[in-house]
């Protein structure tokens, strides 16, 4: 059985919510009219459950971290990617760990040949896990600013 863990509404079965660090370092994008990635730019109907969280990491600042707990044998992560938005950091550099073990990096550099916003981009998948509780960590960090 597949189920969705939404950024704002949590696990569709258990209601468990993702956590976001640092505190105060994230905005609920679908409600943020002062953010550069805002509902006037984003086709909200294409965002899963019409929500997204938004944060920009800058070197020297605390990492931006999302933590999600789940039970299962596989996990898939889909993001809304800001591709080419004027006056906005649109490099995306994310690392993914499961149960404290680094698995994979996802990087997307802005591409002027693509749309401003890319929807439901598969940024991570991992299968073959034992059917037990796991913790997924998504982290923005590194030598460059990352959205």
C-alpha positions as CSV (number, residue, x, y, z in Angstrom):
1,X,0.0,0.0,0.0
2,X,1.3,3.4,-0.9
3,X,0.5,6.5,1.1
4,X,1.4,10.2,1.0
5,X,3.2,12.2,3.6
6,X,2.4,15.7,2.7
7,X,4.6,18.7,3.8
8,X,1.7,20.4,5.5
9,X,-0.9,17.7,6.2
10,X,1.4,14.9,7.2
11,X,0.9,11.1,6.8
12,X,-2.4,10.4,5.1
13,X,-3.1,7.4,7.5
14,X,-1.4,8.2,10.8
15,X,-1.3,12.0,10.7
16,X,2.4,12.0,11.7
17,X,4.0,15.3,10.6
18,X,7.4,16.1,9.1
19,X,9.6,18.3,11.2
20,X,11.5,21.3,9.8
21,X,14.7,22.8,11.2
22,X,15.8,25.4,12.0
23,X,12.8,26.7,13.7
24,X,11.6,29.9,11.9
25,X,13.7,29.0,8.8
26,X,10.8,27.7,6.7
27,X,7.7,29.3,5.1
28,X,4.5,27.5,4.1
29,X,4.8,28.6,0.4
30,X,1.2,28.4,-0.4
31,X,0.4,31.0,2.2
32,X,3.5,33.2,1.8
33,X,2.8,36.3,-0.4
34,X,6.2,37.9,0.5
35,X,8.2,34.8,-0.6
36,X,9.7,34.8,-4.1
37,X,8.1,31.3,-4.7
38,X,4.5,32.3,-4.0
39,X,1.0,31.3,-5.2
40,X,1.0,34.0,-7.9
41,X,4.0,32.3,-9.5
42,X,3.2,28.7,-8.7
43,X,0.2,26.9,-10.1
44,X,-1.1,25.8,-6.7
45,X,-3.3,23.1,-8.3
46,X,-0.2,21.3,-9.5
47,X,1.4,21.1,-6.0
48,X,0.6,17.9,-4.1
49,X,-2.3,18.8,-1.7
50,X,-1.8,22.4,-2.9
51,X,1.0,23.0,-0.3
52,X,4.8,23.3,-0.2
53,X,7.4,24.4,2.3
54,X,10.1,26.8,1.2
55,X,13.5,27.7,2.6
56,X,16.8,29.0,1.3
57,X,20.1,27.7,2.8
58,X,23.1,30.0,2.7
59,X,26.6,28.8,3.5
60,X,27.5,29.6,7.1
61,X,23.8,29.3,8.2
62,X,22.4,26.2,9.8
63,X,21.5,23.4,7.4
64,X,17.8,23.3,6.3
65,X,16.5,19.9,7.4
66,X,13.2,18.0,6.9
67,X,12.8,14.8,8.9
68,X,10.0,12.3,8.1
69,X,9.3,9.1,10.0
70,X,7.6,6.2,8.1
71,X,7.2,2.5,8.2
72,X,7.7,0.6,4.9
73,X,10.0,-0.9,2.4
74,X,10.4,2.0,0.0
75,X,10.3,5.8,0.0
76,X,9.8,8.3,-2.9
77,X,10.2,12.0,-2.7
78,X,8.6,14.5,-5.1
79,X,9.4,18.2,-5.0
80,X,8.2,21.4,-6.6
81,X,11.4,22.9,-8.0
82,X,11.9,26.6,-8.7
83,X,13.9,26.4,-11.9
84,X,14.5,29.9,-13.2
85,X,13.0,32.6,-11.1
86,X,14.4,36.1,-11.3
87,X,16.1,37.5,-8.2
88,X,15.9,34.1,-6.5
89,X,18.3,31.4,-5.6
90,X,17.1,28.5,-7.7
91,X,20.0,26.0,-7.3
92,X,18.6,23.0,-5.5
93,X,21.2,20.8,-3.6
94,X,19.7,18.2,-1.3
95,X,21.2,15.2,0.5
96,X,19.1,12.2,1.5
97,X,19.8,9.9,4.5
98,X,17.8,7.0,5.8
99,X,18.2,5.9,9.4
100,X,21.3,8.1,9.7
101,X,23.0,6.7,6.6
102,X,23.7,9.0,3.7
103,X,22.1,7.5,0.5
104,X,22.1,10.0,-2.3
105,X,22.4,13.7,-3.5
106,X,20.0,15.5,-5.7
107,X,21.2,18.7,-7.5
108,X,19.2,20.8,-10.0
109,X,20.9,23.9,-11.6
110,X,18.6,26.5,-13.1
111,X,18.0,25.9,-16.8
112,X,16.6,28.8,-18.9
113,X,15.2,26.2,-21.4
114,X,12.7,24.9,-18.8
115,X,9.7,26.4,-17.1
116,X,10.0,28.7,-14.1
117,X,8.5,26.0,-11.8
118,X,8.8,22.3,-12.3
119,X,6.1,20.2,-10.6
120,X,6.2,16.7,-9.0
121,X,9.9,16.2,-9.7
122,X,11.1,12.8,-8.5
123,X,14.2,13.9,-6.4
124,X,14.7,10.7,-4.5
125,X,13.7,7.0,-4.4
126,X,14.9,4.1,-2.3
127,X,13.6,0.6,-2.3
128,X,14.5,-2.7,-0.6
129,X,14.2,-1.4,3.0
130,X,13.1,-3.8,5.7
131,X,9.4,-3.4,6.6
132,X,9.9,-1.5,9.9
133,X,10.0,2.1,11.1
134,X,12.5,4.4,9.3
135,X,13.6,8.0,9.4
136,X,14.2,10.0,6.2
137,X,16.3,13.1,6.4
138,X,16.4,15.7,3.6
139,X,19.1,18.3,4.1
140,X,20.1,21.4,2.1
141,X,23.7,22.4,2.8
142,X,27.0,22.7,1.0
143,X,29.2,25.4,-0.5
144,X,26.5,27.2,-2.4
145,X,23.1,28.7,-1.6
146,X,20.3,26.2,-2.1
147,X,16.5,26.5,-2.3
